[in-house]
Amino acid sequence: MALAKQYAAHGLNMLTSYARFADGSVSVEAGLMDMLDRMQSGRFKVFSTLHAWFEEFRLFHRKNGQVVKLRDDLMAATRYRKLTLAYVSGAGTLPTSTDGIWLIFTRAGDKGADGTGVGDFTGPASSVTDNIVTFAGTTGKAGKDSGVAVGSLVAGPASAAADNIATFNGTTGKLVKDGGVAVASLAPKANASFTGTFSPPTNAIALNTLADSAAVSVLGRSANSSGTRADIAAGSDDTLLRRVSSALGFGQLTAGMVPAGLVTYAMLASAAIASNSEFQLGTANKLLTAAALKSTVAYQTLTSGASVSWDMSLGNNASLAASTNVTIGNPTNAVPQFGFVLKITAVTSARTVSLSANLVPAAGIESFPITIQTTETVFLAGFVDTASRLVITSVLRT
């Protein structure tokens, strides 16, 4: 220790303790065997110009199994230097610029196989300068070039509130700041609540205005003016939305609402124009046209036969060309208070005409059966008294 203090007094940099192995031992045999192993494996080399070192190395020997400690200064110094290496690597610290002893290591070839430590790490065969390294896979021991340059990263502020939204600071796109808005404040709510008086945007309709309706209705303005929209309710069935006296509402059609030509004759004829039978039966809510009236009084042609059928729903006037002696059957669908005319001619030869029970000749009328010649036309005229009693008031021969 006295010698060490003298060295230190002259400014010599020394270790804080004597040279030793990492476990604290100073075995000569262990030091020599470690030197030999490093020399044989090429991990310890001596410059060929150090002739004194090689001369002492060649004289270095054992006697009775023990190292002869004569002329071994360089060998001992080399062994102590090895112990210094072990000491620094095992229990010391790396040298700094103020240290007097520096140990420089060199190696050739690629790294060896991965060790068993959890931090062993391998990288790609090539990468882009200043790109960020990220993990490749899930082992935690392999890295890759992320493709993201350090210069492209966004820089944030020195401090910020947790869970606040970050916003851009400036126009560079690489600076962010604390937006002052918490993420939780943006969570959607089932029912929004407001303080003060809520005013929707111009021309906007609040949801409750659309949702809360008290009737079968449409939403709008009933008057031709500005103001709040409201329900225009349908008060009853069978009404339509219409504008009457500048007001919009539901109701029946009024005069003037149907444009000229909108309702056609064909539309009326399909349901509203009375047929012959409807005219004679007086069917309600039916219109009578000139054509229908003319059709009603026109002759309907009866079929000649021993018994002649006459359906008065097809017309109260009829004609018959008798090709044989005939009997006029009881007319069907006769309507009281209507008159009738039956025109009869004889075909080929004279024919006789008889009447069924419902056809009753008035007093003073020639008796039936009557005979009709081929040279004449006979008209039987009368009126319907009841559905089963038709009175013949005249027999006219021409």
Summary of the structure (lengths in Angstrom):
residues: 398
radius of gyration: 65.8
end to end distance: 177.8
largest distance: 189.8
contacts: 835
relative contact order: 0.04
helix: 21%
strand: 27%
